[in-house]
Amino acid sequence: YIEVGIKKLTITPSAIKVNRKEEKPTVFILGDSTVKSYVFEEAPMCGWGQLLDHLFDLEQINIVNYSAGGRSFKVMNFEGRLNDALLAGKQGDYILLQSGHNDERDTFEEGETARFGRGTTEEMYQRFLEEIYLPTIRIRGMIPVFVTPMTRVNEGVVYDGKFHNSFVNRKFPDVMRQVAAREQIPLIDLNARSVDYINEIGKEGAEAIVLSIEAGETPGKTNSGSFANGNPTGKIDGTHMKEALAKRYARIVAEELYYLTERFEILKPLERTFKEKVRDAIHTNDWSLVYPEICRDVLSGEGAYYRNQIEKMVQL
């Protein structure tokens, strides 16, 4: 056989000079299907990361969503999704991290075969944060922000702080909170805020804006197995959401991120990048200029049944 290799490698600096000070900062979002950006054919499924850029002045900042369905912290690392964000970013950029819904899967193998299973234990989840995500993000000179995964909704039942489903019962939001406290990482507690919001709008309001599909509502397939004729089992997918709920979660993330700029000096540059009407909405708690399509009489109760459709129609 013939040995093949590189005998010599010469690296020559480019003649093009880039003024990094003039580059806009970038917020990278790394998460799962509850965060990802969906294409038109996948409607009405929507992730909060798809809507976050609506709240920022894109002349001053870039918002890039690296989220994808089915990802856990383990998978995002093994398949290079974290690495892609690190390579695309620069010193001073931000990475919003949310994971938990797929980490709870009951496949916990470690080692060479671990990449083929999404699940992690609480110990593995913590180890990924402390030994892989935080060190690499910091070495790159980027700034991590934790986002606890939002609650699930299952036929009106709210799951507070942990996940109860057909796989396992794990407390990943608690682990993320503990690591954030020890490492002094900015944390957006979307889990706690989502529980508050779901309880506020009640059973009918919540079931209307998670991925509940009826006949004729969508021509596409959803994660719950629904087609245009609706789900024959009547199942409600309480993990994923329609735009109306994703919009609220994007608002929560923006609010919490804005409040964090007051507490964390490293987040101060973000303060001026919010749209002026968003800053006003945060201060006054009046979001009517940001989301004029939201009709207050369909936020809860029986009137919420077509909330998502009504908001989209008014918006258009």
N, C-alpha and C positions, 0 to 999 in steps of 0.2 A: 504494500500500500504506500501511498505518498502522503507525507506529512504536510499539512497546509497551515500557515500561520502568518502573522504580521511581523515583519522584521523590524520596521521602524515606523513610528507615527509622529508626525510634526503638526503641532497646533499653532496656527497663525491668527492673532487677534484680528477681528474684522475692522475695516476702516470706518464703518458706519458707527457713529456715536449715538447712543440713546440717552436722553435726559430722563432718568427715572423719576425725578422730582415732578415732571410735568405729566406723568402717566396717572390715569385715574386709578384709584384703588378698586379692587374687585372683591366681591363677596361670593365665595364658592359654597354651594349647598350640597351636602353629601347625605343621602338618606335612601329610604325605600319607596314602595309604591304609594304611600300616603303623602309623599313629598314630590315625586317626579312630575315632569311636564308631559302631558298627554297630547297626542295628535287628534285632529278633528274626528277621525273614525272611531276613537275610543270614548267619545263623549257618551253619557254625561259624567264619566269618571274624571276626577280632577284632583290634583295634589296642591298643597299650599305653596310649594316652591314654584309652581307654575304662575302664581299670581303675585308673588312678592315684589317683582320689579315694578308693578303698577304703583307702588307706594314710595318709590325713590326717584330722584332727579337723575335720569340716566345720562345727563350731560356731565355729571360729577362722579358717577360710580357705575361699575359694571356689576350685574347680577348674573351669575352663571350656575345653572342647576345641573349637577353631575349625578343626581339621584336616579335610581332605576328599581323596577319592581323585583321583589323576591330577595333583596339584598339584606344581609346581616353584617355586623362589623367584621365577622370572619370572611365572608364572601367578598366584601368591598376591598379587603386587604389582599386576599389571594388572587383575585382577578385583575388587580392593578388599578382599580378605580381610585383609591386613595392616592396612589403614585401619580396617576394622570393629573389629579388636581394639584399635587405638589409641583409637578413639572410645569404646569400651565401657569401657576401662580408666581408671585414675586414677594420680596420682603415687604411686610406691612399689609399684605392682603389678609382676608379673613376666611375661615372655614366654619360653617355652621354644620354641626354633626347631630343627626338624629338616627337612632336605631333601637330596635326592641321587638318589633312585631314578628320578624323572621328569626331573630335570635332565640326565640322561645321554642322553636322546633325541637323535636325529640331526637335529633341526631347530634351527639356530642363528641364524636370521635376526634382525636387530636393526631398530630403527626402528618405523614404524607397523604393519608386518605381524608384528612379533615376538610380539604377544599370541596369535597363532594357532599358535605352536609352543611346546612345553614345554621343549625342550632348551637347554642352555647349555654353553659351554666352561668350562674352569677359570678363565679370565680373567673371563668374564662372571659366573660364580658368585661370585668374589671381589668383583667390582665391586658386585653386588647387596648383598652383606653390608656392604661398607665405605661405599658411597655412598647406599644407600637404607634398609636395615633398621636398622643401628646409629644413624645420625643421627636418624631419625624417632622411634625408640624412646626415645632419650636426650632429645630435645627434649620429648617428652611426659612426661618424668620417670619413665618406667618402666625396669625393669631387665632387660636381655637375658641369657639363658642359652642357650648353644649345646648342641645334642645331635647328635653325629655319627651318620649313618644306619647302621643295623645291617647286618651282612653278609647276602648272599644265600646260599641253600643250593640246590644243583642236583645231585640224585641222589647225595648224600653228599659232594660236593666243596665245600669251604669257600673262599670268596673273601676273602682277607685284605687289608683296607685299601683296596681298589679294586673296581670293578665290571667283571666280564667277562660280557658277555651279547651278544645279537644286535644291539645298537645300537652301543655304543662302549665304550671302556675308559678310565674317567676316575677321578681320585683326589680326589674331593670331600671325603672325610674329612680328607685331608692339608691341603687348602686351609682348611677350617674350623679345624683345629688351629692353623695358622699365623696366621690372622687373630685367633683368640682370644688367642694368646700376645702378639702385637703390641699389641692393644687392651686387654689385661687383662680379657678377658671370661670369666666362669665357664664351663667346658666339661665336659659329661658325655660321656665317650668310650664311647658305646654300641656303636660299631663294634668297638673293641678288645675290650670285654667280651663282646659277642655271639660273636665269633670264639672266645674262650676257652670259652664255654659250649657252643657247638656241637661243638667238639673234645672237650669233656669227656663229653658224652652219646653221641657217636659217630654213625655213619651211620644205624642203625636208629632211635635216639632222636630224631635231627634230622628225618628224613623223616616220622616219626609226628606231629609237631606243627607242621610247616609245612603249607600248604594241600594236603595229599594227601587226595583224596576217593575213597571206594569206593562201590559200588552201595548205595543205600538210606540213605546217611549224612546226606544233606541234601535237602530238597525244593526248595531254591533254586538259583539260578545263582551261580557263583563267577567270579572273574576269570580262572580257568584254562579256563573254558568248560564246567565240569562241571555236570551236572544230577543228579537223583536216581538215575539209572542209572550214575553214575560217569563219569569221563572215558574215552571209548573208546580214546584213544591211550595211556592210562596215564601221562600227563604229571603231573609233580609241580610245583606252583607254589611255588617256593622263596623267593619274595619276601614273600608274605603268610603269615599264620599263624593257627593256632587259639588258643583262649583259654589253653591250657596254656603256650604259648610267650610270648604277649602278657603273661601274668602274670609270667613271669620277667623280661621286659624292663621292665615297670613297676617291679618290685622293684629292678632295677639302676639305673633312673633315680632312684628314691627314695633308694637307698643313696648314690649319687654326689652327689645334691643335698644330702643330710645332711652328707657329708664336706666339701662345698664351703662350708657355713655356718661351718666352723672357719677357713677360709682367706680368705673374703671378708666383710668387715663388712656390706656391703649385703645379704647373704643371711641375716644373723643373725636377723631377725624370723621366718624360716621354721622355725627350730630347734624352737620350742615347738608348732608346728602339726602335727607328726607325731603319730599315735596313740602312746600310751605303749607298747603291745605292739610297734609297729614300731621305736621307738627301742631297745627291749630286744633285738629281733631283730637289728638292725644291730650292736649292741655284742657280742652273743653268737654271731652267725651261726647262730642257731637260729630258723628261721621257721615252726616247726610250729604255733605259736599263731595266726599270721597266716594261714597256708594249711594248715589241718588236713586238707584234702581230698587233699593230695599224698601219694601212696603211693610210698615209696622204691623198691619192687621193680619199678616200671614206668617208671623214669626213663631207662633205657638198655637196649640189647640187644633181643632178640626180644620181651621182656616189654613194651616200649614201644608195641607196635602199636596198642593201644586206650587209650593213656594219657589222651588228651583226654576220651574218653567216660567212663572210669572216674572221673576227677577231677570231672567234672560230676555224675555220678550220686552220688558220695559227698557232694559239696557240697549237692546238693538233699536 
